[in-house]
Amino acid sequence: MRIARYTIGEDPAYGVVQGDGPDAVVMPLQGDPLYLGVRPAGGAPVPLDDVRLLAPVIPRSKVVGIGRNYADHARELGNEVPAEPMMFLVPNTAVGGPGDPVILPPGATEVHYEGELAVVIGKICKDVRIEQALECVFGYTCANDVSARNWQRSDGQWARAKGFDTSCPLGPWIETDLDPAGLRIRTRLDGQVVQDGTTADMIHGVAELIAYASAAFTLLPGDVILTGTPAGVGPVEAGQRVAVDIEGIGVLDNPFLRRR
């Protein structure tokens, strides 16, 4: 099931996306399905082409990022592969939606794209065991963990480098019926494939990441875990577009602009 958050010029609404291509429609839901469940609103379907898709979730609590979770990506940046998941936090103000511009702030002189699978948590979980971790998942979406490398080097931590406003676009919707193992992840820069990997190459899988994160933080409905990026990251400049395409989910496409 593909659950979208959208607007037709008024307040945000939620719906289930049905069909593909020009025949795709959104079936309206009653309220936020993270909290109310999937309850049809009974309204007429809305053509997908007539809505503006928004970030499918705005985390009320946190985005948990995972660094260096693909060995080939760690190697391409000259880093060691960590023995345990390397976690960092991203503020919810960094989250944007499909089509929203990523605004490069002054001083961010070396910015990279990072296509990633994002996990949306569906219920409160704390100290969850790996065997039960996937029961905490509401669904999956695409993410671009945009990173200012010069700030990563200069700051000694990643809050500014990975947490500036608009640096974490999510979308286009949440897919609730998906096995996260072995999904192909491709990232395109201005239409050119620059990343082509698979979640099968994760060092720590989705269930392990949820269990590990929940040992440190109570995970709440709507929290998001970014699961790391495969090799092929590289610079993106203002005026370019980045599209993250994940098998079984869809495409997250964002333009990049420079804030003066």
C-alpha positions in Angstrom: 0.0 0.0 0.0 1.3 3.4 -1.0 0.3 6.1 1.5 0.9 9.7 0.5 0.6 13.0 2.2 -0.5 15.7 -0.2 -2.3 18.9 -0.7 -4.6 20.3 -3.4 -4.1 23.9 -2.2 -5.5 23.5 1.3 -4.4 21.7 4.4 -2.3 18.6 4.1 -4.3 15.4 3.7 -3.5 11.7 3.5 -4.5 9.1 0.9 -3.7 5.7 -0.7 -2.2 5.9 -4.1 -3.7 3.4 -6.5 -2.7 2.7 -10.1 0.2 3.9 -12.1 1.1 6.5 -14.7 -1.6 8.9 -15.9 -4.4 6.8 -14.4 -3.0 6.9 -10.8 -5.4 8.3 -8.2 -5.3 9.1 -4.5 -8.1 7.7 -2.4 -8.5 10.1 0.6 -8.1 8.8 4.2 -9.4 10.1 7.5 -6.5 11.8 9.3 -3.0 10.6 9.8 -2.8 6.8 9.3 0.1 6.6 11.6 -2.2 7.3 14.5 -5.7 6.5 13.2 -4.9 3.5 11.0 -6.0 3.3 7.3 -9.5 4.6 7.4 -11.1 5.6 4.0 -12.7 9.0 4.1 -15.3 8.0 1.5 -14.5 10.9 -0.8 -14.0 10.7 -4.5 -10.6 9.7 -5.8 -8.3 12.5 -6.8 -6.1 12.2 -9.9 -2.5 12.0 -8.7 -1.5 14.6 -11.3 -3.8 17.1 -9.6 -2.2 17.0 -6.2 1.1 18.2 -4.8 2.9 15.5 -2.9 4.4 16.5 0.4 6.9 14.8 2.6 5.1 11.6 3.5 5.9 12.1 7.2 7.2 14.9 9.3 8.9 13.2 12.2 7.4 14.6 15.5 10.5 13.4 17.3 13.6 12.6 15.3 15.4 11.3 12.2 18.1 8.8 13.1 20.8 8.7 10.5 23.2 5.7 10.1 26.7 6.4 8.7 29.0 4.1 6.8 26.5 1.2 6.5 27.8 0.1 3.1 31.4 -1.1 3.0 32.0 0.2 -0.5 30.8 3.7 0.5 33.0 3.8 3.6 36.0 2.8 1.4 35.3 5.5 -1.3 35.6 8.2 1.4 38.7 6.6 3.0 36.9 5.6 6.2 37.0 2.5 8.3 33.9 0.3 8.5 32.5 0.7 12.0 31.9 -2.5 14.1 28.6 -1.1 15.3 26.1 1.2 13.6 27.2 4.8 13.6 24.2 6.9 14.5 23.6 10.6 14.3 20.4 12.7 14.7 18.8 15.0 12.1 16.3 17.7 13.1 12.8 17.4 11.6 13.2 20.9 10.2 15.6 19.3 7.6 12.8 17.2 6.1 11.4 18.2 2.7 9.2 16.5 0.2 9.2 15.3 -3.4 9.9 18.2 -5.8 10.8 20.6 -2.9 14.1 22.4 -3.6 17.1 21.6 -1.4 18.5 25.0 -0.5 22.3 25.0 -0.2 23.2 27.4 2.6 26.1 29.9 2.5 29.3 28.2 3.5 28.3 24.8 2.4 30.9 24.6 -0.4 31.1 20.8 -0.9 27.7 19.2 -0.9 27.1 15.5 -1.8 23.9 13.6 -2.6 23.3 10.3 -0.7 20.4 8.1 -1.9 19.1 5.9 0.9 16.2 3.7 2.0 14.3 5.3 4.9 12.4 3.4 7.5 9.2 4.9 9.0 8.5 3.7 12.5 4.8 2.8 13.2 4.6 2.3 17.0 6.5 3.1 20.2 9.4 0.8 20.7 12.2 0.6 23.2 14.8 -2.1 23.6 13.2 -4.2 20.9 14.8 -7.5 19.9 16.1 -8.0 16.4 13.5 -10.8 15.8 10.7 -8.4 16.6 12.1 -5.2 15.1 10.2 -5.3 11.8 6.9 -5.3 13.7 7.7 -1.7 14.6 7.8 -0.6 10.9 5.0 1.4 9.4 6.6 1.4 6.0 9.5 2.6 3.8 10.3 5.6 1.6 13.1 7.1 -0.3 15.5 9.6 1.2 18.4 11.8 0.1 20.8 12.4 3.1 22.3 15.6 1.6 25.7 16.2 3.3 28.0 19.2 3.4 31.4 17.5 3.5 33.4 20.6 4.3 31.3 21.0 7.5 31.7 17.4 8.4 35.5 17.9 8.3 35.6 21.3 10.0 32.9 20.7 12.7 34.1 17.4 14.1 30.4 16.2 14.2 27.6 16.1 11.7 24.8 18.2 13.1 25.2 21.1 10.7 26.6 19.1 7.8 23.6 16.8 7.7 20.9 18.8 9.5 20.6 22.1 7.7 17.1 23.1 6.5 15.8 21.0 3.5 18.8 18.6 3.7 16.6 15.5 4.2 14.0 15.2 1.4 11.7 12.1 1.8 9.2 10.6 -0.6 7.3 10.2 -2.8 5.1 8.2 -0.4 5.3 5.4 2.2 5.2 1.8 0.9 3.8 -0.4 3.7 4.0 -3.8 2.0 7.7 -4.3 1.3 10.6 -6.6 2.1 13.6 -4.3 2.7 16.1 -7.0 1.8 17.7 -6.9 -1.6 16.1 -3.6 -2.9 17.9 -1.9 -5.8 18.8 1.7 -5.1 19.7 4.0 -7.9 20.5 7.7 -7.7 20.5 10.0 -10.8 22.2 13.3 -11.1 20.6 15.3 -14.0 19.4 12.0 -15.4 22.8 10.2 -15.2 23.0 7.2 -12.9 25.6 7.9 -10.2 24.7 5.3 -7.6 23.5 1.8 -8.3 23.4 -0.5 -5.2 21.3 -2.8 -3.3 20.1 -3.0 0.3 21.5 -6.6 0.4 25.0 -4.9 0.8 24.1 -3.2 4.0 26.5 -4.1 6.8 23.7 -3.8 9.4 20.2 -4.7 8.1 17.0 -2.9 8.9 16.0 -5.1 11.8 19.4 -4.7 13.4 19.3 -0.9 13.0 15.9 -0.6 14.6 17.0 -2.8 17.6 20.3 -0.9 18.0 18.6 2.5 17.8 15.8 1.5 20.2 18.4 0.5 22.8 19.5 4.2 22.8 16.3 6.1 22.1 12.7 5.4 22.5 11.4 5.3 18.9 8.0 6.9 18.3 5.5 6.7 15.5 6.7 8.8 12.6 10.4 8.6 13.6 12.5 7.9 10.6 15.7 5.8 10.3 18.0 6.5 7.4 19.8 3.3 6.6 23.0 4.5 4.9 24.0 5.0 1.3 25.8 2.8 -1.2 28.9 3.8 -3.1 28.8 6.5 -5.8 28.2 9.6 -3.7 29.4 12.8 -5.2 29.0 16.6 -5.5 25.8 18.3 -6.4 25.6 22.0 -7.4 22.8 24.6 -7.5 20.8 24.2 -10.7 21.1 20.4 -10.7 18.5 17.7 -9.9 18.9 14.5 -7.9 16.5 11.6 -8.2 16.6 8.6 -5.8 14.8 5.6 -7.2 14.2 2.6 -4.9 12.8 -0.7 -6.2 9.2 -1.3 -4.9 8.8 2.3 -3.7 9.2 5.0 -6.4 11.3 8.0 -7.2 12.2 11.0 -5.0 13.2 13.9 -7.3 14.5 17.3 -6.0 16.1 20.4 -7.5 19.0 22.1 -5.8 19.2 25.8 -5.3 21.7 28.1 -3.6 20.6 30.5 -0.8 22.5 33.8 -1.1 
